[in-house]
Amino acid sequence: SGVRLIFLFAGAGASVSADKDPGRLLLLCLWLGLTGTKLGCAEGGCGACTVMDLGHVLPSDSPHPKLISHHCAVNACLAPLCSLHLVAVTTVEGIGSVARKLHPVQERIARAHGSQCGFCTPGIVMSMYALLRNNPRPSMADVEEAFQGSPSTLTSWRSFPTLQLVLGGRR
Ligand code: FES
């Protein structure tokens, strides 16, 4: 049987997807309908493909799988579908958009001109979003750990007010 993923998108509800190839990479699966997640290095180094997964599961034969509430930033370019069976995956489309309403992380990055060229911005947003879901008041060490996959972003942000703005004036 195929892998079942629970995609959270558009901020409203979930959809379930089935795939017969458990070795298929998550990013390729996402691109069938959600193109906000980008491909940069394809080897886990740049963070452009970052999405967030939520929790893990009770046995798959449970009639009501219960998700453990822990958010984790994941490189979609490296994650095979079989590693995400019954895991809820949130992409950048799931937290906000210009058409709907920007999430505060997106809005503050835009306001502080923190997106650089913009290509990897969805991954930056999702790294920060996952960090703040687990820890609403991260320390600078927490931020540095969360952005290990986006090293140039962190270096750039240190020079500008972006980080302070995104974190609500705290460092
Ligand atoms: Fe660079 Fe996935 S594309 S980490």
Backbone and ligand atoms as CSV (ligand in chain L), in Angstrom:
chain,resi,resn,atom,element,x,y,z
A,1,SER,N,N,0.840,-1.188,0.000
A,1,SER,CA,C,0.000,0.000,0.000
A,1,SER,C,C,0.877,1.241,0.000
A,2,GLY,N,N,0.309,2.356,-0.436
A,2,GLY,CA,C,1.082,3.578,-0.583
A,2,GLY,C,C,1.251,4.336,0.717
A,3,VAL,N,N,2.039,5.384,0.624
A,3,VAL,CA,C,2.278,6.250,1.772
A,3,VAL,C,C,1.155,7.268,1.843
A,4,ARG,N,N,0.666,7.524,3.029
A,4,ARG,CA,C,-0.382,8.528,3.203
A,4,ARG,C,C,0.194,9.737,3.909
A,5,LEU,N,N,0.075,10.867,3.270
A,5,LEU,CA,C,0.512,12.125,3.865
A,5,LEU,C,C,-0.705,12.982,4.140
A,6,ILE,N,N,-0.590,13.816,5.137
A,6,ILE,CA,C,-1.657,14.762,5.425
A,6,ILE,C,C,-1.098,16.148,5.143
A,7,PHE,N,N,-1.535,16.758,4.057
A,7,PHE,CA,C,-1.043,18.080,3.711
A,7,PHE,C,C,-1.946,19.134,4.337
A,8,LEU,N,N,-1.320,20.067,5.022
A,8,LEU,CA,C,-2.058,21.210,5.542
A,8,LEU,C,C,-1.772,22.364,4.611
A,9,PHE,N,N,-2.796,22.946,4.046
A,9,PHE,CA,C,-2.563,24.033,3.110
A,9,PHE,C,C,-3.693,25.030,3.169
A,10,ALA,N,N,-3.403,26.207,2.659
A,10,ALA,CA,C,-4.380,27.287,2.573
A,10,ALA,C,C,-4.992,27.613,3.929
A,11,GLY,N,N,-4.333,27.177,4.993
A,11,GLY,CA,C,-4.767,27.533,6.326
A,11,GLY,C,C,-6.125,26.970,6.714
A,12,ALA,N,N,-6.667,26.089,5.897
A,12,ALA,CA,C,-8.018,25.602,6.193
A,12,ALA,C,C,-8.101,24.119,5.875
A,13,GLY,N,N,-7.958,23.323,6.893
A,13,GLY,CA,C,-8.195,21.904,6.726
A,13,GLY,C,C,-7.018,21.151,6.148
A,14,ALA,N,N,-7.283,19.921,5.796
A,14,ALA,CA,C,-6.216,19.026,5.371
A,14,ALA,C,C,-6.697,18.188,4.207
A,15,SER,N,N,-5.760,17.699,3.450
A,15,SER,CA,C,-6.098,16.721,2.423
A,15,SER,C,C,-5.157,15.541,2.568
A,16,VAL,N,N,-5.600,14.411,2.133
A,16,VAL,CA,C,-4.785,13.211,2.244
A,16,VAL,C,C,-4.377,12.771,0.854
A,17,SER,N,N,-3.122,12.445,0.691
A,17,SER,CA,C,-2.614,12.048,-0.607
A,17,SER,C,C,-2.020,10.651,-0.508
A,18,ALA,N,N,-2.165,9.892,-1.550
A,18,ALA,CA,C,-1.569,8.557,-1.584
A,18,ALA,C,C,-0.545,8.491,-2.704
A,19,ASP,N,N,0.517,7.774,-2.492
A,19,ASP,CA,C,1.537,7.617,-3.515
A,19,ASP,C,C,2.026,6.186,-3.461
A,20,LYS,N,N,2.183,5.574,-4.636
A,20,LYS,CA,C,2.556,4.166,-4.649
A,20,LYS,C,C,4.061,3.966,-4.542
A,21,ASP,N,N,4.841,5.023,-4.623
A,21,ASP,CA,C,6.288,4.893,-4.567
A,21,ASP,C,C,6.817,5.515,-3.282
A,22,PRO,N,N,7.056,4.714,-2.243
A,22,PRO,CA,C,7.491,5.287,-0.965
A,22,PRO,C,C,8.881,5.906,-1.023
A,23,GLY,N,N,9.637,5.612,-2.082
A,23,GLY,CA,C,10.960,6.210,-2.214
A,23,GLY,C,C,10.944,7.561,-2.888
A,24,ARG,N,N,9.797,7.960,-3.393
A,24,ARG,CA,C,9.701,9.262,-4.058
A,24,ARG,C,C,9.995,10.372,-3.060
A,25,LEU,N,N,10.695,11.395,-3.495
A,25,LEU,CA,C,11.024,12.493,-2.583
A,25,LEU,C,C,9.814,13.399,-2.369
A,26,LEU,N,N,9.708,13.896,-1.159
A,26,LEU,CA,C,8.579,14.754,-0.802
A,26,LEU,C,C,8.458,15.937,-1.751
A,27,LEU,N,N,9.575,16.561,-2.101
A,27,LEU,CA,C,9.512,17.760,-2.946
A,27,LEU,C,C,8.816,17.470,-4.271
A,28,LEU,N,N,9.129,16.335,-4.877
A,28,LEU,CA,C,8.512,15.996,-6.157
A,28,LEU,C,C,7.018,15.781,-5.999
A,29,CYS,N,N,6.625,15.237,-4.865
A,29,CYS,CA,C,5.208,15.026,-4.593
A,29,CYS,C,C,4.507,16.368,-4.397
A,30,LEU,N,N,5.151,17.268,-3.672
A,30,LEU,CA,C,4.552,18.585,-3.434
A,30,LEU,C,C,4.303,19.310,-4.744
A,31,TRP,N,N,5.239,19.211,-5.661
A,31,TRP,CA,C,5.143,19.975,-6.905
A,31,TRP,C,C,3.971,19.538,-7.784
A,32,LEU,N,N,3.319,18.448,-7.438
A,32,LEU,CA,C,2.136,18.063,-8.204
A,32,LEU,C,C,1.009,19.076,-8.017
A,33,GLY,N,N,1.092,19.873,-6.952
A,33,GLY,CA,C,0.027,20.856,-6.748
A,33,GLY,C,C,0.450,22.092,-5.988
A,34,LEU,N,N,1.560,21.984,-5.242
A,34,LEU,CA,C,2.014,23.094,-4.409
A,34,LEU,C,C,3.431,23.471,-4.835
A,35,THR,N,N,3.563,24.594,-5.507
A,35,THR,CA,C,4.861,24.936,-6.109
A,35,THR,C,C,5.630,25.991,-5.316
A,36,GLY,N,N,5.146,26.346,-4.126
A,36,GLY,CA,C,5.839,27.365,-3.345
A,36,GLY,C,C,7.173,26.897,-2.790
A,37,THR,N,N,7.330,25.613,-2.568
A,37,THR,CA,C,8.573,25.060,-2.034
A,37,THR,C,C,9.572,24.933,-3.181
A,38,LYS,N,N,10.770,25.444,-2.992
A,38,LYS,CA,C,11.747,25.539,-4.088
A,38,LYS,C,C,12.855,24.492,-3.964
A,39,LEU,N,N,13.506,24.253,-5.095
A,39,LEU,CA,C,14.674,23.368,-5.146
A,39,LEU,C,C,15.920,24.203,-5.402
A,40,GLY,N,N,16.865,24.146,-4.476
A,40,GLY,CA,C,18.132,24.842,-4.657
A,40,GLY,C,C,19.240,23.840,-4.890
A,41,CYS,N,N,19.853,23.386,-3.811
A,41,CYS,CA,C,21.030,22.527,-3.909
A,41,CYS,C,C,20.691,21.052,-4.112
A,42,ALA,N,N,19.519,20.642,-3.713
A,42,ALA,CA,C,19.081,19.236,-3.777
A,42,ALA,C,C,19.925,18.305,-2.923
A,43,GLU,N,N,20.628,18.848,-1.953
A,43,GLU,CA,C,21.430,17.980,-1.080
A,43,GLU,C,C,21.382,18.409,0.394
A,44,GLY,N,N,20.364,19.151,0.768
A,44,GLY,CA,C,20.189,19.481,2.181
A,44,GLY,C,C,21.043,20.614,2.691
A,45,GLY,N,N,21.633,21.409,1.803
A,45,GLY,CA,C,22.553,22.447,2.256
A,45,GLY,C,C,22.009,23.857,2.272
A,46,CYS,N,N,20.973,24.149,1.485
A,46,CYS,CA,C,20.573,25.555,1.321
A,46,CYS,C,C,19.280,25.925,2.037
A,47,GLY,N,N,18.436,24.976,2.308
A,47,GLY,CA,C,17.188,25.254,3.023
A,47,GLY,C,C,16.052,25.778,2.160
A,48,ALA,N,N,16.247,25.913,0.861
A,48,ALA,CA,C,15.184,26.458,-0.003
A,48,ALA,C,C,13.939,25.574,-0.015
A,49,CYS,N,N,14.120,24.298,0.267
A,49,CYS,CA,C,13.006,23.339,0.160
A,49,CYS,C,C,12.346,23.048,1.503
A,50,THR,N,N,12.606,23.879,2.507
A,50,THR,CA,C,12.141,23.557,3.868
A,50,THR,C,C,10.612,23.596,3.986
A,51,VAL,N,N,10.078,22.546,4.566
A,51,VAL,CA,C,8.662,22.496,4.944
A,51,VAL,C,C,8.629,22.109,6.420
A,52,MET,N,N,7.435,22.074,6.971
A,52,MET,CA,C,7.333,21.698,8.378
A,52,MET,C,C,6.473,20.451,8.525
A,53,ASP,N,N,6.962,19.499,9.288
A,53,ASP,CA,C,6.082,18.371,9.591
A,53,ASP,C,C,5.648,18.453,11.044
A,54,LEU,N,N,4.523,17.850,11.283
A,54,LEU,CA,C,3.913,17.915,12.603
A,54,LEU,C,C,3.729,16.523,13.152
A,55,GLY,N,N,4.475,16.254,14.173
A,55,GLY,CA,C,4.206,15.073,14.965
A,55,GLY,C,C,4.510,13.761,14.287
A,56,HIS,N,N,4.231,12.729,15.003
A,56,HIS,CA,C,4.386,11.369,14.504
A,56,HIS,C,C,3.143,10.611,14.906
A,57,VAL,N,N,3.128,9.360,14.669
A,57,VAL,CA,C,1.827,8.695,14.682
A,57,VAL,C,C,1.736,7.556,15.683
A,58,LEU,N,N,0.517,7.223,15.973
A,58,LEU,CA,C,0.215,5.956,16.615
A,58,LEU,C,C,0.240,4.904,15.504
A,59,PRO,N,N,0.153,3.648,15.817
A,59,PRO,CA,C,0.149,2.614,14.779
A,59,PRO,C,C,-0.838,2.942,13.662
A,60,SER,N,N,-0.422,2.673,12.423
A,60,SER,CA,C,-1.231,3.096,11.290
A,60,SER,C,C,-2.571,2.389,11.230
A,61,ASP,N,N,-2.741,1.280,11.971
A,61,ASP,CA,C,-4.035,0.616,11.951
A,61,ASP,C,C,-5.004,1.222,12.971
A,62,SER,N,N,-4.522,2.263,13.698
A,62,SER,CA,C,-5.426,2.938,14.620
A,62,SER,C,C,-6.494,3.669,13.811
A,63,PRO,N,N,-7.749,3.568,14.211
A,63,PRO,CA,C,-8.800,4.252,13.443
A,63,PRO,C,C,-8.705,5.766,13.567
A,64,HIS,N,N,-8.064,6.253,14.631
A,64,HIS,CA,C,-7.956,7.697,14.816
A,64,HIS,C,C,-6.504,8.049,15.163
A,65,PRO,N,N,-5.623,8.041,14.150
A,65,PRO,CA,C,-4.219,8.367,14.434
A,65,PRO,C,C,-4.112,9.724,15.120
A,66,LYS,N,N,-3.320,9.758,16.159
A,66,LYS,CA,C,-3.200,10.993,16.926
A,66,LYS,C,C,-1.812,11.576,16.693
A,67,LEU,N,N,-1.769,12.834,16.302
A,67,LEU,CA,C,-0.498,13.467,16.019
A,67,LEU,C,C,0.092,14.054,17.291
A,68,ILE,N,N,1.366,13.791,17.488
A,68,ILE,CA,C,2.070,14.392,18.614
A,68,ILE,C,C,2.457,15.794,18.198
A,69,SER,N,N,2.213,16.741,19.067
A,69,SER,CA,C,2.410,18.126,18.682
A,69,SER,C,C,3.864,18.553,18.810
A,70,HIS,N,N,4.644,18.172,17.833
A,70,HIS,CA,C,6.003,18.698,17.749
A,70,HIS,C,C,6.266,19.064,16.305
A,71,HIS,N,N,6.728,20.290,16.083
A,71,HIS,CA,C,6.930,20.782,14.726
A,71,HIS,C,C,8.401,20.661,14.359
A,72,CYS,N,N,8.633,20.243,13.144
A,72,CYS,CA,C,10.011,19.986,12.739
A,72,CYS,C,C,10.234,20.487,11.315
A,73,ALA,N,N,11.261,21.320,11.129
A,73,ALA,CA,C,11.615,21.759,9.779
A,73,ALA,C,C,12.291,20.596,9.055
A,74,VAL,N,N,11.861,20.359,7.822
A,74,VAL,CA,C,12.343,19.207,7.058
A,74,VAL,C,C,12.787,19.669,5.679
A,75,ASN,N,N,13.891,19.122,5.198
A,75,ASN,CA,C,14.309,19.390,3.827
A,75,ASN,C,C,13.542,18.461,2.891
A,76,ALA,N,N,12.617,19.026,2.130
A,76,ALA,CA,C,11.778,18.210,1.242
A,76,ALA,C,C,12.582,17.588,0.109
A,77,CYS,N,N,13.776,18.111,-0.165
A,77,CYS,CA,C,14.603,17.547,-1.241
A,77,CYS,C,C,15.265,16.244,-0.819
A,78,LEU,N,N,15.248,15.954,0.476
A,78,LEU,CA,C,15.909,14.744,0.976
A,78,LEU,C,C,14.925,13.737,1.565
A,79,ALA,N,N,13.722,14.171,1.882
A,79,ALA,CA,C,12.802,13.324,2.642
A,79,ALA,C,C,12.020,12.389,1.723
A,80,PRO,N,N,12.243,11.079,1.825
A,80,PRO,CA,C,11.396,10.165,1.065
A,80,PRO,C,C,10.015,10.080,1.697
A,81,LEU,N,N,9.026,9.831,0.881
A,81,LEU,CA,C,7.661,9.780,1.401
A,81,LEU,C,C,7.516,8.761,2.519
A,82,CYS,N,N,8.271,7.655,2.431
A,82,CYS,CA,C,8.104,6.610,3.445
A,82,CYS,C,C,8.505,7.103,4.837
A,83,SER,N,N,9.285,8.167,4.908
A,83,SER,CA,C,9.677,8.692,6.219
A,83,SER,C,C,8.589,9.573,6.819
A,84,LEU,N,N,7.532,9.828,6.041
A,84,LEU,CA,C,6.513,10.776,6.483
A,84,LEU,C,C,5.131,10.152,6.531
A,85,HIS,N,N,5.082,8.837,6.623
A,85,HIS,CA,C,3.787,8.166,6.640
A,85,HIS,C,C,2.913,8.699,7.775
A,86,LEU,N,N,1.759,9.207,7.424
A,86,LEU,CA,C,0.790,9.767,8.363
A,86,LEU,C,C,1.306,10.993,9.120
A,87,VAL,N,N,2.258,11.669,8.547
A,87,VAL,CA,C,2.758,12.907,9.138
A,87,VAL,C,C,2.084,14.085,8.435
A,88,ALA,N,N,1.705,15.093,9.201
A,88,ALA,CA,C,1.122,16.297,8.615
A,88,ALA,C,C,2.238,17.194,8.107
A,89,VAL,N,N,2.152,17.584,6.855
A,89,VAL,CA,C,3.175,18.426,6.243
A,89,VAL,C,C,2.570,19.789,5.919
A,90,THR,N,N,3.205,20.841,6.393
A,90,THR,CA,C,2.758,22.196,6.081
A,90,THR,C,C,3.780,22.851,5.172
A,91,THR,N,N,3.310,23.342,4.029
A,91,THR,CA,C,4.189,24.082,3.124
A,91,THR,C,C,3.937,25.574,3.324
A,92,VAL,N,N,4.703,26.381,2.603
A,92,VAL,CA,C,4.554,27.832,2.752
A,92,VAL,C,C,3.153,28.292,2.357
A,93,GLU,N,N,2.509,27.552,1.472
A,93,GLU,CA,C,1.132,27.919,1.099
A,93,GLU,C,C,0.191,27.807,2.296
A,94,GLY,N,N,0.575,26.979,3.261
A,94,GLY,CA,C,-0.307,26.708,4.379
A,94,GLY,C,C,-0.315,27.764,5.461
A,95,ILE,N,N,0.628,28.689,5.418
A,95,ILE,CA,C,0.654,29.636,6.541
A,95,ILE,C,C,0.218,31.042,6.148
A,96,GLY,N,N,0.261,31.381,4.868
A,96,GLY,CA,C,-0.213,32.705,4.473
A,96,GLY,C,C,0.159,33.030,3.045
A,97,SER,N,N,-0.512,34.015,2.499
A,97,SER,CA,C,-0.210,34.450,1.134
A,97,SER,C,C,-0.666,35.895,0.973
A,98,VAL,N,N,-0.199,36.523,-0.078
A,98,VAL,CA,C,-0.611,37.902,-0.357
A,98,VAL,C,C,-2.112,37.943,-0.615
A,99,ALA,N,N,-2.616,36.946,-1.348
A,99,ALA,CA,C,-4.041,36.930,-1.687
A,99,ALA,C,C,-4.917,36.766,-0.456
A,100,ARG,N,N,-4.471,35.938,0.480
A,100,ARG,CA,C,-5.270,35.677,1.676
A,100,ARG,C,C,-4.865,36.664,2.757
A,101,LYS,N,N,-3.795,36.358,3.403
A,101,LYS,CA,C,-3.213,37.238,4.417
A,101,LYS,C,C,-1.841,36.680,4.743
A,102,LEU,N,N,-0.855,37.552,4.787
A,102,LEU,CA,C,0.490,37.085,5.107
A,102,LEU,C,C,0.551,36.675,6.575
A,103,HIS,N,N,1.310,35.618,6.830
A,103,HIS,CA,C,1.626,35.264,8.212
A,103,HIS,C,C,2.577,36.337,8.755
A,104,PRO,N,N,2.558,36.620,10.058
A,104,PRO,CA,C,3.465,37.641,10.600
A,104,PRO,C,C,4.931,37.420,10.231
A,105,VAL,N,N,5.381,36.175,10.138
A,105,VAL,CA,C,6.776,35.928,9.735
A,105,VAL,C,C,6.996,36.437,8.305
A,106,GLN,N,N,6.069,36.143,7.405
A,106,GLN,CA,C,6.193,36.613,6.018
A,106,GLN,C,C,6.126,38.129,5.954
A,107,GLU,N,N,5.187,38.691,6.683
A,107,GLU,CA,C,4.970,40.133,6.634
A,107,GLU,C,C,6.199,40.887,7.146
A,108,ARG,N,N,6.784,40.382,8.214
A,108,ARG,CA,C,7.932,41.078,8.797
A,108,ARG,C,C,9.186,40.913,7.955
A,109,ILE,N,N,9.363,39.751,7.353
A,109,ILE,CA,C,10.511,39.581,6.443
A,109,ILE,C,C,10.378,40.545,5.277
A,110,ALA,N,N,9.167,40.663,4.717
A,110,ALA,CA,C,8.954,41.581,3.594
A,110,ALA,C,C,9.184,43.024,4.025
A,111,ARG,N,N,8.679,43.371,5.194
A,111,ARG,CA,C,8.784,44.760,5.668
A,111,ARG,C,C,10.241,45.158,5.902
A,112,ALA,N,N,11.074,44.193,6.292
A,112,ALA,CA,C,12.478,44.494,6.576
A,112,ALA,C,C,13.380,44.196,5.377
A,113,HIS,N,N,12.779,43.947,4.207
A,113,HIS,CA,C,13.551,43.630,2.998
A,113,HIS,C,C,14.506,42.470,3.269
A,114,GLY,N,N,14.015,41.465,3.955
A,114,GLY,CA,C,14.875,40.354,4.352
A,114,GLY,C,C,14.849,39.178,3.408
A,115,SER,N,N,14.196,39.325,2.246
A,115,SER,CA,C,14.035,38.144,1.395
A,115,SER,C,C,15.188,37.929,0.430
A,116,GLN,N,N,16.129,38.847,0.362
A,116,GLN,CA,C,17.248,38.742,-0.578
A,116,GLN,C,C,16.692,38.542,-1.994
A,117,CYS,N,N,17.150,37.561,-2.777
A,117,CYS,CA,C,16.634,37.420,-4.151
A,117,CYS,C,C,15.232,36.823,-4.151
A,118,GLY,N,N,14.815,36.227,-3.064
A,118,GLY,CA,C,13.457,35.716,-2.955
A,118,GLY,C,C,13.300,34.238,-3.243
A,119,PHE,N,N,14.277,33.629,-3.904
A,119,PHE,CA,C,14.093,32.234,-4.311
A,119,PHE,C,C,13.949,31.302,-3.113
A,120,CYS,N,N,14.778,31.505,-2.116
A,120,CYS,CA,C,14.743,30.587,-0.973
A,120,CYS,C,C,13.879,31.114,0.168
A,121,THR,N,N,13.191,32.242,-0.073
A,121,THR,CA,C,12.376,32.829,0.989
A,121,THR,C,C,11.341,31.864,1.564
A,122,PRO,N,N,10.660,31.052,0.733
A,122,PRO,CA,C,9.705,30.106,1.340
A,122,PRO,C,C,10.369,29.197,2.372
A,123,GLY,N,N,11.590,28.761,2.091
A,123,GLY,CA,C,12.307,27.909,3.036
A,123,GLY,C,C,12.694,28.664,4.294
A,124,ILE,N,N,13.084,29.931,4.124
A,124,ILE,CA,C,13.423,30.755,5.286
A,124,ILE,C,C,12.194,30.941,6.165
A,125,VAL,N,N,11.082,31.241,5.515
A,125,VAL,CA,C,9.827,31.431,6.249
A,125,VAL,C,C,9.478,30.171,7.029
A,126,MET,N,N,9.602,29.018,6.395
A,126,MET,CA,C,9.191,27.784,7.064
A,126,MET,C,C,10.151,27.401,8.186
A,127,SER,N,N,11.434,27.705,8.031
A,127,SER,CA,C,12.380,27.451,9.129
A,127,SER,C,C,12.018,28.300,10.341
A,128,MET,N,N,11.720,29.579,10.096
A,128,MET,CA,C,11.364,30.466,11.208
A,128,MET,C,C,10.014,30.080,11.797
A,129,TYR,N,N,9.080,29.726,10.934
A,129,TYR,CA,C,7.747,29.334,11.404
A,129,TYR,C,C,7.828,28.096,12.305
A,130,ALA,N,N,8.586,27.088,11.868
A,130,ALA,CA,C,8.716,25.863,12.664
A,130,ALA,C,C,9.390,26.162,14.000
A,131,LEU,N,N,10.398,27.016,13.965
A,131,LEU,CA,C,11.082,27.387,15.213
A,131,LEU,C,C,10.107,28.040,16.185
A,132,LEU,N,N,9.324,28.997,15.676
A,132,LEU,CA,C,8.419,29.728,16.562
A,132,LEU,C,C,7.242,28.877,17.035
A,133,ARG,N,N,6.849,27.879,16.253
A,133,ARG,CA,C,5.779,26.988,16.714
A,133,ARG,C,C,6.222,26.191,17.937
A,134,ASN,N,N,7.490,25.801,17.949
A,134,ASN,CA,C,8.002,25.033,19.084
A,134,ASN,C,C,8.449,25.922,20.232
A,135,ASN,N,N,8.905,27.117,19.891
A,135,ASN,CA,C,9.535,27.976,20.887
A,135,ASN,C,C,9.229,29.435,20.551
A,136,PRO,N,N,8.177,29.993,21.139
A,136,PRO,CA,C,7.783,31.363,20.795
A,136,PRO,C,C,8.810,32.416,21.189
A,137,ARG,N,N,9.731,32.079,22.064
A,137,ARG,CA,C,10.738,33.060,22.478
A,137,ARG,C,C,12.135,32.466,22.323
A,138,PRO,N,N,12.560,32.254,21.082
A,138,PRO,CA,C,13.864,31.608,20.871
A,138,PRO,C,C,15.023,32.534,21.209
A,139,SER,N,N,16.100,31.934,21.665
A,139,SER,CA,C,17.336,32.692,21.882
A,139,SER,C,C,18.083,32.775,20.552
A,140,MET,N,N,19.129,33.581,20.519
A,140,MET,CA,C,19.944,33.675,19.310
A,140,MET,C,C,20.557,32.318,18.983
A,141,ALA,N,N,20.922,31.559,20.005
A,141,ALA,CA,C,21.474,30.215,19.765
A,141,ALA,C,C,20.434,29.312,19.117
A,142,ASP,N,N,19.168,29.447,19.557
A,142,ASP,CA,C,18.092,28.661,18.945
A,142,ASP,C,C,17.950,29.029,17.467
A,143,VAL,N,N,18.012,30.327,17.179
A,143,VAL,CA,C,17.862,30.787,15.795
A,143,VAL,C,C,19.018,30.256,14.943
A,144,GLU,N,N,20.219,30.342,15.479
A,144,GLU,CA,C,21.376,29.866,14.714
A,144,GLU,C,C,21.248,28.377,14.417
A,145,GLU,N,N,20.768,27.614,15.370
A,145,GLU,CA,C,20.597,26.185,15.133
A,145,GLU,C,C,19.519,25.936,14.086
A,146,ALA,N,N,18.412,26.693,14.175
A,146,ALA,CA,C,17.306,26.495,13.237
A,146,ALA,C,C,17.699,26.858,11.812
A,147,PHE,N,N,18.639,27.784,11.659
A,147,PHE,CA,C,19.010,28.253,10.323
A,147,PHE,C,C,20.328,27.675,9.834
A,148,GLN,N,N,20.715,26.549,10.382
A,148,GLN,CA,C,21.933,25.909,9.889
A,148,GLN,C,C,21.822,25.574,8.410
A,149,GLY,N,N,20.583,25.334,7.952
A,149,GLY,CA,C,20.377,25.010,6.540
A,149,GLY,C,C,20.315,26.220,5.647
A,150,SER,N,N,20.337,27.414,6.216
A,150,SER,CA,C,20.283,28.640,5.410
A,150,SER,C,C,21.371,29.595,5.904
A,151,PRO,N,N,22.645,29.202,5.819
A,151,PRO,CA,C,23.710,29.979,6.450
A,151,PRO,C,C,23.855,31.393,5.908
A,152,SER,N,N,23.664,31.597,4.602
A,152,SER,CA,C,23.839,32.941,4.058
A,152,SER,C,C,22.740,33.862,4.559
A,153,THR,N,N,21.563,33.315,4.791
A,153,THR,CA,C,20.458,34.122,5.307
A,153,THR,C,C,20.784,34.647,6.688
A,154,LEU,N,N,21.272,33.778,7.542
A,154,LEU,CA,C,21.566,34.193,8.908
A,154,LEU,C,C,22.663,35.253,8.914
A,155,THR,N,N,23.675,35.068,8.088
A,155,THR,CA,C,24.754,36.047,8.003
A,155,THR,C,C,24.215,37.390,7.564
A,156,SER,N,N,23.339,37.372,6.566
A,156,SER,CA,C,22.766,38.610,6.060
A,156,SER,C,C,21.859,39.262,7.093
A,157,TRP,N,N,21.060,38.472,7.741
A,157,TRP,CA,C,20.102,39.020,8.696
A,157,TRP,C,C,20.779,39.671,9.886
A,158,ARG,N,N,21.956,39.181,10.242
A,158,ARG,CA,C,22.649,39.777,11.386
A,158,ARG,C,C,22.979,41.244,11.113
A,159,SER,N,N,23.146,41.593,9.826
A,159,SER,CA,C,23.554,42.940,9.464
A,159,SER,C,C,22.370,43.887,9.340
A,160,PHE,N,N,21.174,43.359,9.352
A,160,PHE,CA,C,19.987,44.181,9.128
A,160,PHE,C,C,19.008,43.980,10.285
A,161,PRO,N,N,18.013,44.822,10.344
A,161,PRO,CA,C,17.042,44.675,11.452
A,161,PRO,C,C,16.060,43.538,11.254
A,162,THR,N,N,16.228,42.744,10.202
A,162,THR,CA,C,15.234,41.718,9.890
A,162,THR,C,C,14.979,40.784,11.058
A,163,LEU,N,N,16.049,40.284,11.635
A,163,LEU,CA,C,15.882,39.286,12.682
A,163,LEU,C,C,15.149,39.869,13.879
A,164,GLN,N,N,15.511,41.079,14.239
A,164,GLN,CA,C,14.828,41.714,15.371
A,164,GLN,C,C,13.352,41.916,15.060
A,165,LEU,N,N,13.082,42.285,13.806
A,165,LEU,CA,C,11.695,42.526,13.424
A,165,LEU,C,C,10.898,41.232,13.432
A,166,VAL,N,N,11.492,40.180,12.860
A,166,VAL,CA,C,10.788,38.900,12.802
A,166,VAL,C,C,10.520,38.374,14.200
A,167,LEU,N,N,11.466,38.584,15.084
A,167,LEU,CA,C,11.307,38.080,16.445
A,167,LEU,C,C,10.608,39.080,17.352
A,168,GLY,N,N,10.084,40.131,16.783
A,168,GLY,CA,C,9.332,41.082,17.581
A,168,GLY,C,C,10.203,41.966,18.454
A,169,GLY,N,N,11.364,42.349,17.939
A,169,GLY,CA,C,12.225,43.271,18.666
A,169,GLY,C,C,13.182,42.601,19.622
A,170,ARG,N,N,13.147,41.277,19.702
A,170,ARG,CA,C,14.045,40.583,20.621
A,170,ARG,C,C,15.214,39.993,19.858
A,171,ARG,N,N,16.299,39.781,20.529
A,171,ARG,CA,C,17.437,39.079,19.932
A,171,ARG,C,C,17.900,38.023,20.877
L,1,FES,FE1,FE,18.785,22.871,-0.807
L,1,FES,FE2,FE,16.823,21.134,-0.252
L,1,FES,S1,S,17.157,22.226,-2.072
L,1,FES,S2,S,18.327,21.936,1.095
